[in-house]
Amino acid sequence: MGRKRVLLIDDYEAFANSLRIALMDAHDVVVASSGEQALQVLESQRFDVVLCDLMMPQLSGVELHQRIAEQWPGLERRMIFMTGGSFTAEANEFLREVDNPRLDKPFPVDQLRAMLDAVPEAP
């Protein structure tokens, strides 16, 4: 339940920044505006949890989950997905297959805080 390093990935900058502000009292939050930018950040920084929008242009949350599993095994299990509800067939299948927590936008910040607290500490 301690302070965690959170990588927050969302292509809607205003939403991402408002979440960063809401969480920064309890966690260290770094924002990436795309999956590609998130991969660059992950090359040089370590995170306890990844909070990721599911539907993004270019590199989706589904694809990012796969890349993270390949490059930083174990971190993919510490991903929380956010979604506005518009799904592709691939995203629907993915959500059925993975055990990762999911938040449907809009969501209460307290619900997100509880999910972040429930993520186990990084090994």
N, C-alpha and C positions, 0 to 999 in steps of 0.2 A: 504494500500500500504506500510505499515511499515514492519519492520524486523519480519520474522516469524521463528518459530522452525519447521524444516522440517525433517521428517524421510524418508530417501531415501533407498529403498529396491531394490537391483538388484543382481542376482547371478554372474554377470560378474564384478569382482572386479575392473578391470582397468577402465571400463566405469563408474561405480559408483563413484570412486575416482576422475575421471576427471570432472564429474558433480558437485561433492562436491566443488572442487576447483573453478569451474566456478561460483558457487552460493554463496560462503562464504563471499563475500564482502557485500552482501545484506541480507543474511539469515544465521541463525544458523542451520547447517546441520549435522545430525547424520546418519551414514551409517550402514545398516544391510545387510548381504550377503545372507540371506534366510528368508523365511516367519517365520520359527521357531525362529530365532534370533530376528526378528522384534517383535514378541509377547513378548519375554523376555524383550526387551527394553521398550515396551509400559507398562509393569508392573510397571516400576519405573520412567518413564519420561512422560511428557505431551508434545503433539505436536499440532501445528496449522494445519498442512497439512501432508499428507502421499503421497509420490511419489513412485509408485510401479510398478515393472515389472509385466506384466500380466502372462507370461509363465515362471515358475520356477519349478525346481524339488521338490519333496516332497509336499510342500504346495504352491499351485499356488496363483496368485493374486486374482483369483475368490474365492478360499477358504479362503484366508486371509481377503478379504472384508467381507465375512460372519462371520468370527470369530470376527473381529473388531466391526461389527454391534451388535453382541451379548454381547461383553464385554465392549465396550466403545461407547454406542449408540450416534449417531450424527457424530462421527469421520469418519464413512464410507462415508458420504456425502462430506467430505473434502479430498477425495482420488483422485489423478490424476494417470491414468494408462499409462505406456509406453509399447510399443510392437514392436517386430522386424517383425511382420507380420505372424508368423506361429501360426495358431489357431487350437484349437480343436473345435468340435461341441459345447461343453459346453462353451468355451470362446466366440464363435460367438454369441450364445444365450444370454450370460451374457451381452455382449456389447450392444446388442439390447435393453435389459431390463433396464439398469441403465443409469442415466443421467450424470455420472461422465465424466469429460474431458479425452481425450485420445490423446497421442502423438505417432506418428509412427516413429520409429528409422530409419535412423538418423533424428534428428530434430535440428533446430537452437535454441541455448540457449536463444535467445531473445523471442522466442515463449513460451518456458518454463517459463521464467521470467514473461511474461504477464499473463500466467495461474496462477502462484503462487500469483501474485498481485490481481487477480480476486477472489481468494478463500476468503470467508468472515472470519472475525476474529472469533476465537473460543469463545464460550459462557463462 
